[in-house]
């Protein structure tokens, strides 16, 4: 690779950027890790705190809701007040919230801690992506974003395995509490490292936080996410459908408010000019949302392993490891592939995912689960190649001063895509394989879910091919 740069650009390159990346990836790892790691601890939490099923599910959903609602605000705060500063504040908040969860004496305190964790995670996470965009020159971004994508893979699969190991080990008699408390020493090391290694960057806009826009956007996203997460569990009550109908209205009012604020010279949360100056961004965000339909695979695969194949919880967690291995290896392959394929590498990775999903559906339908590790590895490789490429395609569409906004938008699109997929594809799966279903019904439901996820990712591949990002087209 040719690493020569013009003299002015060499002066702007931070010599500590790779060390800073290690710290930034800690902020990338913790939010998804704490989403997945809790799933395997719910039985222990219910037993210890005498919680009902609904309250136990709230421990998971309140984190996801708070995270999704706050992501765009988190990205914008970094643009306004400095990404390193906001990153450190988010990390400190996440550490305090983790300690609150770890020492929670009741479910009420635990749910409050999870709410604060979700908000802090959404403040912290976009700064990692925005800082990568600001700190690394173009020829190094694919490698840095490859490590960013590998971190997501490590979190999604490693979270479930690590959670099971921590609960089983019962370190110092902490049981499920160790799942939250393990964050504290990580953050105690990461915060001073961030202060030393990560260079401060920010956008050019020094305005104030758009409070009305923030509230309107939060209400609009809440009206979308809450019924998607809670509606199916509760049988789609009337209020969930009413909220879904209200969501587009709230988001439309939010957009009109943002246009008005920009005309008046005030700082909007999502500047319409930044969006209009980035043709293709809407398609890019839609591609990101469709790509993360793979989130539904983790849910349906776990149920298939246990209810369809009769495996235990630990065996089900270990069965997904080939996918995690693929997600870790995929970004390294993507760095090499991008030299030959350019921006088409995103569609290539998604094609691998679709092939893996079709193979998984076929093997399940044919009753040959012993061969599933092969398509799982293929799915992981495809995701590991496609995710960093789609992220870069989106971020490269906006001006560098809006990097925090773009990071928040992409992260929000991924999170909303996951919520939609789990609600819609999960709903189809559970309608085909309700509680007490026979093994063959669960197997059929899993095969159908794989096909639906494959269709969503195929659509994302088509959209990715249509994106226009001049910097992404250039050879790194």
Order of alpha helices (4+ residues) and beta strands (2+ residues): alpha-alpha-alpha-alpha-alpha-alpha-alpha-alpha-alpha-alpha-alpha-alpha-alpha-alpha-alpha-alpha-alpha-alpha-alpha-alpha
